[in-house]
Amino acid sequence: MRVLGVDPGLTRCGVGVVEGVAGRPLTMLGVGVVRTPADAELGQRLVAIERGIEEWLDTYRPEVVAVERVFSQHNVSTVMGTAQASAVAMLCAARRGLPVALHTPSEVKAAVSGSGRADKAQVGAMVTRLLRLDAPPKPADAADALALAICHIWRAPAQNRLQQAVAAHRTAQATKGRTA
């Protein structure tokens, strides 16, 4: 499975592509950051993020896009910018018919480090170890994007089984309702 991880942000939007399957060594195919100038108008910043993500999608052809789920913070303007960048990533994926998976920051931290409260340094160190890199990707947004992709690769099989079980249950209930 090839996954594009996106750590959304208006100034720095982390992107990273990881390939592999759960239980096997993973391979980093690319990592970087889509940057926009803080003094640019919002619309232009969103267009720049769209162009950057489209380039990553064209270059790496992922099967899935994993995006950090936006959560409430104290700074409303920060969460708004993050949500807007997140929406751009989801739109780019949807336009291509790619599935989008949303993962919370604590879910990603727990997946790669074993603790949902891990700090940025711990996440960077584990990403470095898991992908057998020489050094942690910089800035932290890039490492976070790789962590999102790793999280998705590791959790997708269980999530798929759960979705299939729920669908089977609904089908059984619907069939049961028609025969009663």
VMD Tcl script that builds the backbone (N, CA, C; Angstrom):
set m [mol new atoms 540]
animate dup $m
set s [atomselect $m all]
$s set {name element resname resid chain x y z} {
  {N N MET 1 A 0.855 -1.172 0.000}
  {CA C MET 1 A 0.000 0.000 0.000}
  {C C MET 1 A 0.902 1.236 0.000}
  {N N ARG 2 A 0.542 2.201 -0.813}
  {CA C ARG 2 A 1.285 3.460 -0.885}
  {C C ARG 2 A 0.382 4.566 -0.348}
  {N N VAL 3 A 0.863 5.263 0.691}
  {CA C VAL 3 A 0.049 6.259 1.373}
  {C C VAL 3 A 0.754 7.614 1.378}
  {N N LEU 4 A -0.006 8.653 1.008}
  {CA C LEU 4 A 0.462 10.030 1.158}
  {C C LEU 4 A -0.088 10.524 2.491}
  {N N GLY 5 A 0.801 10.844 3.420}
  {CA C GLY 5 A 0.402 11.439 4.692}
  {C C GLY 5 A 0.462 12.948 4.565}
  {N N VAL 6 A -0.546 13.625 5.115}
  {CA C VAL 6 A -0.603 15.088 5.056}
  {C C VAL 6 A -0.825 15.628 6.457}
  {N N ASP 7 A 0.143 16.413 6.927}
  {CA C ASP 7 A 0.020 17.125 8.201}
  {C C ASP 7 A -0.357 18.555 7.834}
  {N N PRO 8 A -1.671 18.883 7.860}
  {CA C PRO 8 A -2.123 20.151 7.298}
  {C C PRO 8 A -1.705 21.379 8.097}
  {N N GLY 9 A -1.410 22.431 7.368}
  {CA C GLY 9 A -1.085 23.724 7.942}
  {C C GLY 9 A -1.030 24.750 6.833}
  {N N LEU 10 A -1.328 25.997 7.150}
  {CA C LEU 10 A -1.306 27.041 6.119}
  {C C LEU 10 A 0.108 27.485 5.769}
  {N N THR 11 A 0.959 27.604 6.765}
  {CA C THR 11 A 2.332 28.056 6.501}
  {C C THR 11 A 3.222 26.899 6.068}
  {N N ARG 12 A 3.105 25.771 6.788}
  {CA C ARG 12 A 3.862 24.559 6.471}
  {C C ARG 12 A 2.899 23.386 6.475}
  {N N CYS 13 A 2.705 22.775 5.328}
  {CA C CYS 13 A 1.858 21.596 5.192}
  {C C CYS 13 A 2.788 20.420 4.927}
  {N N GLY 14 A 2.959 19.564 5.949}
  {CA C GLY 14 A 3.864 18.429 5.808}
  {C C GLY 14 A 3.281 17.368 4.890}
  {N N VAL 15 A 4.133 16.785 4.044}
  {CA C VAL 15 A 3.723 15.707 3.147}
  {C C VAL 15 A 4.795 14.619 3.166}
  {N N GLY 16 A 4.334 13.376 3.132}
  {CA C GLY 16 A 5.268 12.266 3.113}
  {C C GLY 16 A 4.610 11.029 2.540}
  {N N VAL 17 A 5.368 10.271 1.774}
  {CA C VAL 17 A 4.842 9.071 1.145}
  {C C VAL 17 A 5.588 7.865 1.681}
  {N N VAL 18 A 4.794 6.891 2.154}
  {CA C VAL 18 A 5.346 5.647 2.686}
  {C C VAL 18 A 4.673 4.497 1.964}
  {N N GLU 19 A 5.466 3.461 1.690}
  {CA C GLU 19 A 4.943 2.278 1.017}
  {C C GLU 19 A 5.239 1.061 1.871}
  {N N GLY 20 A 4.291 0.126 1.894}
  {CA C GLY 20 A 4.502 -1.123 2.615}
  {C C GLY 20 A 3.195 -1.715 3.089}
  {N N VAL 21 A 3.320 -2.767 3.890}
  {CA C VAL 21 A 2.170 -3.433 4.481}
  {C C VAL 21 A 2.453 -3.649 5.958}
  {N N ALA 22 A 1.384 -3.788 6.725}
  {CA C ALA 22 A 1.524 -4.016 8.157}
  {C C ALA 22 A 2.332 -5.289 8.406}
  {N N GLY 23 A 3.235 -5.199 9.363}
  {CA C GLY 23 A 4.034 -6.360 9.721}
  {C C GLY 23 A 5.316 -6.529 8.929}
  {N N ARG 24 A 5.545 -5.676 7.968}
  {CA C ARG 24 A 6.763 -5.737 7.143}
  {C C ARG 24 A 7.484 -4.402 7.221}
  {N N PRO 25 A 8.782 -4.378 6.921}
  {CA C PRO 25 A 9.487 -3.087 6.907}
  {C C PRO 25 A 8.854 -2.130 5.883}
  {N N LEU 26 A 8.756 -0.868 6.277}
  {CA C LEU 26 A 8.166 0.168 5.427}
  {C C LEU 26 A 9.262 0.945 4.719}
  {N N THR 27 A 8.891 1.592 3.613}
  {CA C THR 27 A 9.848 2.367 2.832}
  {C C THR 27 A 9.327 3.783 2.629}
  {N N MET 28 A 10.160 4.759 2.953}
  {CA C MET 28 A 9.817 6.152 2.668}
  {C C MET 28 A 10.163 6.425 1.211}
  {N N LEU 29 A 9.199 6.951 0.459}
  {CA C LEU 29 A 9.441 7.297 -0.938}
  {C C LEU 29 A 9.719 8.777 -1.124}
  {N N GLY 30 A 9.195 9.598 -0.226}
  {CA C GLY 30 A 9.426 11.035 -0.327}
  {C C GLY 30 A 8.895 11.743 0.898}
  {N N VAL 31 A 9.495 12.881 1.213}
  {CA C VAL 31 A 9.048 13.685 2.348}
  {C C VAL 31 A 9.368 15.142 2.065}
  {N N GLY 32 A 8.494 16.027 2.523}
  {CA C GLY 32 A 8.738 17.451 2.315}
  {C C GLY 32 A 7.673 18.300 2.967}
  {N N VAL 33 A 7.674 19.558 2.594}
  {CA C VAL 33 A 6.723 20.516 3.142}
  {C C VAL 33 A 6.277 21.437 2.014}
  {N N VAL 34 A 4.972 21.655 1.933}
  {CA C VAL 34 A 4.430 22.659 1.013}
  {C C VAL 34 A 4.322 23.933 1.834}
  {N N ARG 35 A 5.044 24.962 1.432}
  {CA C ARG 35 A 5.092 26.216 2.202}
  {C C ARG 35 A 4.311 27.317 1.498}
  {N N THR 36 A 3.732 28.203 2.330}
  {CA C THR 36 A 3.090 29.398 1.786}
  {C C THR 36 A 3.524 30.589 2.622}
  {N N PRO 37 A 3.648 31.755 2.010}
  {CA C PRO 37 A 4.043 32.946 2.763}
  {C C PRO 37 A 2.920 33.407 3.700}
  {N N ALA 38 A 3.275 33.687 4.931}
  {CA C ALA 38 A 2.289 34.102 5.941}
  {C C ALA 38 A 1.587 35.401 5.562}
  {N N ASP 39 A 2.238 36.239 4.746}
  {CA C ASP 39 A 1.634 37.524 4.398}
  {C C ASP 39 A 0.785 37.466 3.120}
  {N N ALA 40 A 0.685 36.283 2.500}
  {CA C ALA 40 A -0.128 36.151 1.282}
  {C C ALA 40 A -1.608 36.070 1.656}
  {N N GLU 41 A -2.458 36.425 0.722}
  {CA C GLU 41 A -3.905 36.354 0.946}
  {C C GLU 41 A -4.319 34.883 1.067}
  {N N LEU 42 A -5.317 34.625 1.896}
  {CA C LEU 42 A -5.745 33.264 2.211}
  {C C LEU 42 A -6.038 32.442 0.954}
  {N N GLY 43 A -6.783 32.980 0.033}
  {CA C GLY 43 A -7.115 32.240 -1.184}
  {C C GLY 43 A -5.881 31.790 -1.941}
  {N N GLN 44 A -4.887 32.678 -2.039}
  {CA C GLN 44 A -3.653 32.335 -2.744}
  {C C GLN 44 A -2.870 31.252 -2.004}
  {N N ARG 45 A -2.925 31.294 -0.685}
  {CA C ARG 45 A -2.236 30.267 0.112}
  {C C ARG 45 A -2.879 28.900 -0.122}
  {N N LEU 46 A -4.200 28.876 -0.164}
  {CA C LEU 46 A -4.900 27.606 -0.384}
  {C C LEU 46 A -4.621 27.059 -1.781}
  {N N VAL 47 A -4.548 27.948 -2.764}
  {CA C VAL 47 A -4.205 27.519 -4.121}
  {C C VAL 47 A -2.785 26.950 -4.150}
  {N N ALA 48 A -1.860 27.580 -3.444}
  {CA C ALA 48 A -0.477 27.078 -3.392}
  {C C ALA 48 A -0.422 25.695 -2.740}
  {N N ILE 49 A -1.211 25.500 -1.686}
  {CA C ILE 49 A -1.251 24.182 -1.034}
  {C C ILE 49 A -1.836 23.155 -1.997}
  {N N GLU 50 A -2.911 23.528 -2.694}
  {CA C GLU 50 A -3.512 22.616 -3.672}
  {C C GLU 50 A -2.487 22.216 -4.735}
  {N N ARG 51 A -1.788 23.178 -5.269}
  {CA C ARG 51 A -0.784 22.872 -6.313}
  {C C ARG 51 A 0.301 21.951 -5.776}
  {N N GLY 52 A 0.737 22.217 -4.549}
  {CA C GLY 52 A 1.774 21.375 -3.947}
  {C C GLY 52 A 1.302 19.944 -3.746}
  {N N ILE 53 A 0.106 19.793 -3.223}
  {CA C ILE 53 A -0.419 18.441 -2.997}
  {C C ILE 53 A -0.667 17.728 -4.326}
  {N N GLU 54 A -1.176 18.445 -5.304}
  {CA C GLU 54 A -1.384 17.849 -6.627}
  {C C GLU 54 A -0.059 17.340 -7.204}
  {N N GLU 55 A 1.009 18.089 -7.012}
  {CA C GLU 55 A 2.337 17.643 -7.471}
  {C C GLU 55 A 2.736 16.338 -6.804}
  {N N TRP 56 A 2.522 16.250 -5.488}
  {CA C TRP 56 A 2.848 15.024 -4.755}
  {C C TRP 56 A 1.999 13.863 -5.253}
  {N N LEU 57 A 0.721 14.117 -5.509}
  {CA C LEU 57 A -0.154 13.059 -6.018}
  {C C LEU 57 A 0.289 12.609 -7.410}
  {N N ASP 58 A 0.671 13.552 -8.268}
  {CA C ASP 58 A 1.150 13.215 -9.610}
  {C C ASP 58 A 2.445 12.411 -9.555}
  {N N THR 59 A 3.363 12.835 -8.701}
  {CA C THR 59 A 4.681 12.210 -8.626}
  {C C THR 59 A 4.636 10.818 -8.020}
  {N N TYR 60 A 3.912 10.649 -6.917}
  {CA C TYR 60 A 3.987 9.398 -6.146}
  {C C TYR 60 A 2.806 8.454 -6.339}
  {N N ARG 61 A 1.706 8.915 -6.912}
  {CA C ARG 61 A 0.544 8.076 -7.201}
  {C C ARG 61 A 0.135 7.190 -6.011}
  {N N PRO 62 A -0.196 7.805 -4.867}
  {CA C PRO 62 A -0.601 6.995 -3.709}
  {C C PRO 62 A -1.960 6.339 -3.928}
  {N N GLU 63 A -2.215 5.291 -3.144}
  {CA C GLU 63 A -3.506 4.604 -3.190}
  {C C GLU 63 A -4.485 5.199 -2.181}
  {N N VAL 64 A -3.939 5.843 -1.159}
  {CA C VAL 64 A -4.736 6.408 -0.065}
  {C C VAL 64 A -4.065 7.703 0.379}
  {N N VAL 65 A -4.866 8.646 0.866}
  {CA C VAL 65 A -4.339 9.864 1.469}
  {C C VAL 65 A -4.778 9.871 2.930}
  {N N ALA 66 A -3.797 9.937 3.834}
  {CA C ALA 66 A -4.067 9.982 5.273}
  {C C ALA 66 A -3.828 11.407 5.756}
  {N N VAL 67 A -4.852 12.008 6.351}
  {CA C VAL 67 A -4.788 13.403 6.775}
  {C C VAL 67 A -5.014 13.472 8.286}
  {N N GLU 68 A -4.272 14.357 8.930}
  {CA C GLU 68 A -4.492 14.533 10.360}
  {C C GLU 68 A -5.866 15.150 10.595}
  {N N ARG 69 A -6.630 14.514 11.475}
  {CA C ARG 69 A -7.962 15.029 11.825}
  {C C ARG 69 A -7.771 16.297 12.651}
  {N N VAL 70 A -8.425 17.355 12.228}
  {CA C VAL 70 A -8.308 18.638 12.915}
  {C C VAL 70 A -9.044 18.548 14.242}
  {N N PHE 71 A -8.396 19.016 15.292}
  {CA C PHE 71 A -9.027 19.011 16.608}
  {C C PHE 71 A -9.024 20.420 17.160}
  {N N SER 72 A -9.900 20.678 18.099}
  {CA C SER 72 A -10.070 22.014 18.663}
  {C C SER 72 A -8.850 22.428 19.479}
  {N N GLN 73 A -8.396 23.614 19.232}
  {CA C GLN 73 A -7.303 24.200 19.998}
  {C C GLN 73 A -7.805 25.504 20.592}
  {N N HIS 74 A -6.993 26.117 21.420}
  {CA C HIS 74 A -7.388 27.383 22.023}
  {C C HIS 74 A -7.337 28.519 21.013}
  {N N ASN 75 A -6.423 28.445 20.049}
  {CA C ASN 75 A -6.254 29.500 19.065}
  {C C ASN 75 A -7.144 29.211 17.849}
  {N N VAL 76 A -8.279 29.894 17.770}
  {CA C VAL 76 A -9.262 29.639 16.717}
  {C C VAL 76 A -8.681 29.889 15.333}
  {N N SER 77 A -7.860 30.926 15.161}
  {CA C SER 77 A -7.314 31.204 13.829}
  {C C SER 77 A -6.374 30.084 13.383}
  {N N THR 78 A -5.657 29.477 14.314}
  {CA C THR 78 A -4.771 28.365 13.962}
  {C C THR 78 A -5.586 27.158 13.519}
  {N N VAL 79 A -6.623 26.822 14.277}
  {CA C VAL 79 A -7.427 25.655 13.917}
  {C C VAL 79 A -8.170 25.897 12.606}
  {N N MET 80 A -8.579 27.123 12.325}
  {CA C MET 80 A -9.253 27.424 11.058}
  {C C MET 80 A -8.303 27.201 9.878}
  {N N GLY 81 A -7.088 27.696 9.983}
  {CA C GLY 81 A -6.109 27.509 8.912}
  {C C GLY 81 A -5.789 26.044 8.698}
  {N N THR 82 A -5.655 25.303 9.796}
  {CA C THR 82 A -5.382 23.872 9.700}
  {C C THR 82 A -6.549 23.153 9.024}
  {N N ALA 83 A -7.764 23.515 9.411}
  {CA C ALA 83 A -8.948 22.894 8.811}
  {C C ALA 83 A -9.039 23.213 7.316}
  {N N GLN 84 A -8.711 24.438 6.938}
  {CA C GLN 84 A -8.766 24.810 5.529}
  {C C GLN 84 A -7.735 24.032 4.712}
  {N N ALA 85 A -6.515 23.902 5.242}
  {CA C ALA 85 A -5.479 23.134 4.549}
  {C C ALA 85 A -5.870 21.656 4.470}
  {N N SER 86 A -6.488 21.155 5.531}
  {CA C SER 86 A -6.958 19.773 5.558}
  {C C SER 86 A -8.007 19.545 4.475}
  {N N ALA 87 A -8.927 20.479 4.341}
  {CA C ALA 87 A -9.980 20.366 3.325}
  {C C ALA 87 A -9.393 20.359 1.916}
  {N N VAL 88 A -8.348 21.141 1.690}
  {CA C VAL 88 A -7.703 21.158 0.371}
  {C C VAL 88 A -7.125 19.776 0.062}
  {N N ALA 89 A -6.470 19.163 1.049}
  {CA C ALA 89 A -5.889 17.827 0.844}
  {C C ALA 89 A -6.983 16.804 0.534}
  {N N MET 90 A -8.086 16.876 1.276}
  {CA C MET 90 A -9.192 15.936 1.047}
  {C C MET 90 A -9.821 16.156 -0.329}
  {N N LEU 91 A -9.956 17.411 -0.734}
  {CA C LEU 91 A -10.514 17.734 -2.045}
  {C C LEU 91 A -9.631 17.177 -3.167}
  {N N CYS 92 A -8.321 17.373 -3.046}
  {CA C CYS 92 A -7.396 16.867 -4.073}
  {C C CYS 92 A -7.518 15.350 -4.208}
  {N N ALA 93 A -7.605 14.655 -3.078}
  {CA C ALA 93 A -7.743 13.198 -3.108}
  {C C ALA 93 A -9.082 12.797 -3.714}
  {N N ALA 94 A -10.161 13.450 -3.281}
  {CA C ALA 94 A -11.502 13.109 -3.759}
  {C C ALA 94 A -11.628 13.323 -5.263}
  {N N ARG 95 A -11.011 14.364 -5.753}
  {CA C ARG 95 A -11.047 14.659 -7.188}
  {C C ARG 95 A -10.480 13.496 -7.999}
  {N N ARG 96 A -9.538 12.770 -7.405}
  {CA C ARG 96 A -8.904 11.636 -8.087}
  {C C ARG 96 A -9.543 10.298 -7.718}
  {N N GLY 97 A -10.554 10.345 -6.883}
  {CA C GLY 97 A -11.202 9.104 -6.464}
  {C C GLY 97 A -10.405 8.318 -5.439}
  {N N LEU 98 A -9.469 8.991 -4.769}
  {CA C LEU 98 A -8.653 8.306 -3.761}
  {C C LEU 98 A -9.344 8.329 -2.403}
  {N N PRO 99 A -9.301 7.219 -1.683}
  {CA C PRO 99 A -9.865 7.232 -0.339}
  {C C PRO 99 A -9.050 8.136 0.582}
  {N N VAL 100 A -9.754 8.779 1.508}
  {CA C VAL 100 A -9.115 9.644 2.507}
  {C C VAL 100 A -9.362 9.034 3.875}
  {N N ALA 101 A -8.310 8.919 4.660}
  {CA C ALA 101 A -8.426 8.438 6.037}
  {C C ALA 101 A -8.016 9.571 6.958}
  {N N LEU 102 A -8.814 9.799 7.983}
  {CA C LEU 102 A -8.498 10.828 8.973}
  {C C LEU 102 A -8.033 10.149 10.257}
  {N N HIS 103 A -6.920 10.610 10.783}
  {CA C HIS 103 A -6.369 10.053 12.020}
  {C C HIS 103 A -6.103 11.199 12.995}
  {N N THR 104 A -6.463 10.994 14.260}
  {CA C THR 104 A -6.222 12.014 15.275}
  {C C THR 104 A -4.738 12.057 15.630}
  {N N PRO 105 A -4.263 13.197 16.135}
  {CA C PRO 105 A -2.860 13.271 16.547}
  {C C PRO 105 A -2.501 12.204 17.584}
  {N N SER 106 A -3.371 11.962 18.557}
  {CA C SER 106 A -3.034 10.965 19.581}
  {C C SER 106 A -3.024 9.552 19.002}
  {N N GLU 107 A -3.881 9.278 18.034}
  {CA C GLU 107 A -3.885 7.976 17.364}
  {C C GLU 107 A -2.567 7.753 16.620}
  {N N VAL 108 A -2.096 8.789 15.938}
  {CA C VAL 108 A -0.844 8.697 15.187}
  {C C VAL 108 A 0.332 8.503 16.143}
  {N N LYS 109 A 0.367 9.297 17.202}
  {CA C LYS 109 A 1.450 9.177 18.188}
  {C C LYS 109 A 1.482 7.786 18.807}
  {N N ALA 110 A 0.307 7.279 19.159}
  {CA C ALA 110 A 0.240 5.946 19.762}
  {C C ALA 110 A 0.697 4.869 18.781}
  {N N ALA 111 A 0.326 5.025 17.507}
  {CA C ALA 111 A 0.694 4.025 16.506}
  {C C ALA 111 A 2.207 3.939 16.324}
  {N N VAL 112 A 2.872 5.088 16.268}
  {CA C VAL 112 A 4.310 5.054 15.969}
  {C C VAL 112 A 5.198 4.972 17.209}
  {N N SER 113 A 4.699 5.449 18.356}
  {CA C SER 113 A 5.573 5.474 19.538}
  {C C SER 113 A 5.074 4.629 20.695}
  {N N GLY 114 A 3.816 4.217 20.642}
  {CA C GLY 114 A 3.252 3.457 21.750}
  {C C GLY 114 A 2.566 4.323 22.787}
  {N N SER 115 A 2.682 5.650 22.639}
  {CA C SER 115 A 2.045 6.564 23.583}
  {C C SER 115 A 1.329 7.679 22.830}
  {N N GLY 116 A 0.050 7.870 23.135}
  {CA C GLY 116 A -0.718 8.939 22.512}
  {C C GLY 116 A -0.304 10.314 22.976}
  {N N ARG 117 A 0.590 10.366 23.979}
  {CA C ARG 117 A 1.077 11.648 24.510}
  {C C ARG 117 A 2.529 11.933 24.123}
  {N N ALA 118 A 3.054 11.187 23.165}
  {CA C ALA 118 A 4.442 11.382 22.744}
  {C C ALA 118 A 4.649 12.803 22.226}
  {N N ASP 119 A 5.847 13.336 22.458}
  {CA C ASP 119 A 6.134 14.678 21.945}
  {C C ASP 119 A 6.711 14.586 20.536}
  {N N LYS 120 A 6.910 15.751 19.923}
  {CA C LYS 120 A 7.392 15.799 18.533}
  {C C LYS 120 A 8.728 15.085 18.374}
  {N N ALA 121 A 9.621 15.231 19.353}
  {CA C ALA 121 A 10.938 14.584 19.267}
  {C C ALA 121 A 10.805 13.059 19.277}
  {N N GLN 122 A 9.917 12.539 20.115}
  {CA C GLN 122 A 9.710 11.088 20.178}
  {C C GLN 122 A 9.123 10.564 18.868}
  {N N VAL 123 A 8.164 11.295 18.311}
  {CA C VAL 123 A 7.569 10.883 17.039}
  {C C VAL 123 A 8.641 10.895 15.948}
  {N N GLY 124 A 9.431 11.956 15.901}
  {CA C GLY 124 A 10.506 12.049 14.902}
  {C C GLY 124 A 11.515 10.926 15.042}
  {N N ALA 125 A 11.866 10.591 16.280}
  {CA C ALA 125 A 12.831 9.505 16.519}
  {C C ALA 125 A 12.270 8.161 16.063}
  {N N MET 126 A 10.994 7.920 16.340}
  {CA C MET 126 A 10.393 6.646 15.939}
  {C C MET 126 A 10.214 6.558 14.424}
  {N N VAL 127 A 9.842 7.660 13.788}
  {CA C VAL 127 A 9.732 7.669 12.328}
  {C C VAL 127 A 11.101 7.351 11.723}
  {N N THR 128 A 12.139 7.941 12.279}
  {CA C THR 128 A 13.505 7.696 11.809}
  {C C THR 128 A 13.856 6.218 11.924}
  {N N ARG 129 A 13.532 5.631 13.056}
  {CA C ARG 129 A 13.841 4.221 13.298}
  {C C ARG 129 A 12.993 3.312 12.398}
  {N N LEU 130 A 11.699 3.570 12.337}
  {CA C LEU 130 A 10.800 2.700 11.574}
  {C C LEU 130 A 11.098 2.704 10.077}
  {N N LEU 131 A 11.529 3.860 9.570}
  {CA C LEU 131 A 11.819 3.966 8.137}
  {C C LEU 131 A 13.310 3.811 7.828}
  {N N ARG 132 A 14.088 3.513 8.878}
  {CA C ARG 132 A 15.535 3.294 8.733}
  {C C ARG 132 A 16.220 4.483 8.051}
  {N N LEU 133 A 15.931 5.690 8.567}
  {CA C LEU 133 A 16.509 6.920 8.031}
  {C C LEU 133 A 17.763 7.275 8.819}
  {N N ASP 134 A 18.615 8.109 8.243}
  {CA C ASP 134 A 19.824 8.544 8.923}
  {C C ASP 134 A 19.545 9.593 9.995}
  {N N ALA 135 A 18.510 10.402 9.770}
  {CA C ALA 135 A 18.169 11.477 10.707}
  {C C ALA 135 A 16.674 11.754 10.617}
  {N N PRO 136 A 16.108 12.343 11.673}
  {CA C PRO 136 A 14.678 12.683 11.613}
  {C C PRO 136 A 14.408 13.708 10.518}
  {N N PRO 137 A 13.318 13.544 9.786}
  {CA C PRO 137 A 12.961 14.533 8.770}
  {C C PRO 137 A 12.694 15.889 9.415}
  {N N LYS 138 A 13.108 16.952 8.762}
  {CA C LYS 138 A 12.895 18.312 9.250}
  {C C LYS 138 A 12.088 19.075 8.218}
  {N N PRO 139 A 11.229 19.976 8.615}
  {CA C PRO 139 A 10.811 20.263 9.979}
  {C C PRO 139 A 9.898 19.157 10.513}
  {N N ALA 140 A 9.417 19.333 11.743}
  {CA C ALA 140 A 8.579 18.328 12.398}
  {C C ALA 140 A 7.325 18.023 11.590}
  {N N ASP 141 A 6.811 18.986 10.832}
  {CA C ASP 141 A 5.615 18.762 10.005}
  {C C ASP 141 A 5.851 17.629 9.001}
  {N N ALA 142 A 7.069 17.538 8.479}
  {CA C ALA 142 A 7.407 16.482 7.526}
  {C C ALA 142 A 7.421 15.127 8.221}
  {N N ALA 143 A 8.018 15.066 9.410}
  {CA C ALA 143 A 8.034 13.815 10.183}
  {C C ALA 143 A 6.611 13.405 10.556}
  {N N ASP 144 A 5.780 14.380 10.909}
  {CA C ASP 144 A 4.386 14.089 11.261}
  {C C ASP 144 A 3.624 13.512 10.069}
  {N N ALA 145 A 3.904 14.000 8.870}
  {CA C ALA 145 A 3.247 13.477 7.666}
  {C C ALA 145 A 3.622 12.012 7.450}
  {N N LEU 146 A 4.887 11.683 7.655}
  {CA C LEU 146 A 5.318 10.286 7.539}
  {C C LEU 146 A 4.655 9.425 8.613}
  {N N ALA 147 A 4.546 9.974 9.829}
  {CA C ALA 147 A 3.900 9.238 10.922}
  {C C ALA 147 A 2.434 8.948 10.572}
  {N N LEU 148 A 1.754 9.890 9.935}
  {CA C LEU 148 A 0.375 9.672 9.500}
  {C C LEU 148 A 0.290 8.517 8.501}
  {N N ALA 149 A 1.197 8.494 7.550}
  {CA C ALA 149 A 1.194 7.421 6.552}
  {C C ALA 149 A 1.473 6.072 7.218}
  {N N ILE 150 A 2.436 6.022 8.136}
  {CA C ILE 150 A 2.754 4.786 8.862}
  {C C ILE 150 A 1.532 4.318 9.656}
  {N N CYS 151 A 0.929 5.246 10.374}
  {CA C CYS 151 A -0.262 4.931 11.165}
  {C C CYS 151 A -1.331 4.297 10.282}
  {N N HIS 152 A -1.561 4.873 9.135}
  {CA C HIS 152 A -2.613 4.342 8.268}
  {C C HIS 152 A -2.264 2.940 7.771}
  {N N ILE 153 A -1.050 2.734 7.346}
  {CA C ILE 153 A -0.651 1.402 6.857}
  {C C ILE 153 A -0.860 0.359 7.944}
  {N N TRP 154 A -0.487 0.688 9.159}
  {CA C TRP 154 A -0.602 -0.270 10.254}
  {C C TRP 154 A -2.037 -0.485 10.704}
  {N N ARG 155 A -2.877 0.542 10.636}
  {CA C ARG 155 A -4.243 0.431 11.158}
  {C C ARG 155 A -5.280 0.073 10.098}
  {N N ALA 156 A -4.965 0.241 8.836}
  {CA C ALA 156 A -5.947 -0.006 7.771}
  {C C ALA 156 A -6.489 -1.433 7.780}
  {N N PRO 157 A -5.667 -2.487 7.944}
  {CA C PRO 157 A -6.236 -3.838 7.924}
  {C C PRO 157 A -7.313 -4.042 9.008}
  {N N ALA 158 A -7.061 -3.572 10.204}
  {CA C ALA 158 A -8.042 -3.724 11.283}
  {C C ALA 158 A -9.288 -2.881 11.002}
  {N N GLN 159 A -9.094 -1.662 10.502}
  {CA C GLN 159 A -10.240 -0.801 10.186}
  {C C GLN 159 A -11.090 -1.424 9.077}
  {N N ASN 160 A -10.446 -2.025 8.087}
  {CA C ASN 160 A -11.181 -2.660 6.991}
  {C C ASN 160 A -12.000 -3.842 7.503}
  {N N ARG 161 A -11.404 -4.659 8.384}
  {CA C ARG 161 A -12.135 -5.796 8.950}
  {C C ARG 161 A -13.341 -5.311 9.755}
  {N N LEU 162 A -13.152 -4.238 10.514}
  {CA C LEU 162 A -14.249 -3.689 11.310}
  {C C LEU 162 A -15.370 -3.182 10.394}
  {N N GLN 163 A -15.006 -2.441 9.341}
  {CA C GLN 163 A -16.014 -1.939 8.404}
  {C C GLN 163 A -16.757 -3.086 7.730}
  {N N GLN 164 A -16.050 -4.157 7.382}
  {CA C GLN 164 A -16.696 -5.306 6.761}
  {C C GLN 164 A -17.654 -5.984 7.737}
  {N N ALA 165 A -17.265 -6.086 8.999}
  {CA C ALA 165 A -18.132 -6.698 10.013}
  {C C ALA 165 A -19.397 -5.864 10.218}
  {N N VAL 166 A -19.242 -4.546 10.265}
  {CA C VAL 166 A -20.408 -3.669 10.423}
  {C C VAL 166 A -21.336 -3.807 9.207}
  {N N ALA 167 A -20.759 -3.824 8.017}
  {CA C ALA 167 A -21.577 -3.972 6.801}
  {C C ALA 167 A -22.297 -5.313 6.792}
  {N N ALA 168 A -21.613 -6.386 7.189}
  {CA C ALA 168 A -22.244 -7.712 7.232}
  {C C ALA 168 A -23.384 -7.726 8.246}
  {N N HIS 169 A -23.177 -7.079 9.377}
  {CA C HIS 169 A -24.211 -7.006 10.409}
  {C C HIS 169 A -25.440 -6.252 9.879}
  {N N ARG 170 A -25.202 -5.136 9.215}
  {CA C ARG 170 A -26.322 -4.359 8.655}
  {C C ARG 170 A -27.079 -5.160 7.610}
  {N N THR 171 A -26.351 -5.884 6.774}
  {CA C THR 171 A -26.989 -6.715 5.755}
  {C C THR 171 A -27.828 -7.806 6.408}
  {N N ALA 172 A -27.277 -8.441 7.432}
  {CA C ALA 172 A -28.006 -9.486 8.146}
  {C C ALA 172 A -29.268 -8.918 8.802}
  {N N GLN 173 A -29.149 -7.732 9.371}
  {CA C GLN 173 A -30.314 -7.101 10.012}
  {C C GLN 173 A -31.372 -6.741 8.978}
  {N N ALA 174 A -30.951 -6.246 7.838}
  {CA C ALA 174 A -31.893 -5.877 6.786}
  {C C ALA 174 A -32.598 -7.119 6.253}
  {N N THR 175 A -31.846 -8.197 6.064}
  {CA C THR 175 A -32.416 -9.451 5.580}
  {C C THR 175 A -33.398 -10.014 6.604}
  {N N LYS 176 A -33.009 -9.947 7.863}
  {CA C LYS 176 A -33.850 -10.426 8.958}
  {C C LYS 176 A -35.162 -9.630 9.000}
  {N N GLY 177 A -35.080 -8.330 8.771}
  {CA C GLY 177 A -36.266 -7.461 8.789}
  {C C GLY 177 A -37.211 -7.760 7.645}
  {N N ARG 178 A -36.678 -8.162 6.492}
  {CA C ARG 178 A -37.525 -8.458 5.324}
  {C C ARG 178 A -38.209 -9.807 5.461}
  {N N THR 179 A -37.614 -10.740 6.182}
  {CA C THR 179 A -38.189 -12.080 6.307}
  {C C THR 179 A -39.146 -12.187 7.480}
  {N N ALA 180 A -39.159 -11.181 8.338}
  {CA C ALA 180 A -40.023 -11.246 9.526}
  {C C ALA 180 A -41.454 -10.892 9.232}
}
mol reanalyze $m
mol bondsrecalc $m
mol representation Tube
mol addrep $m
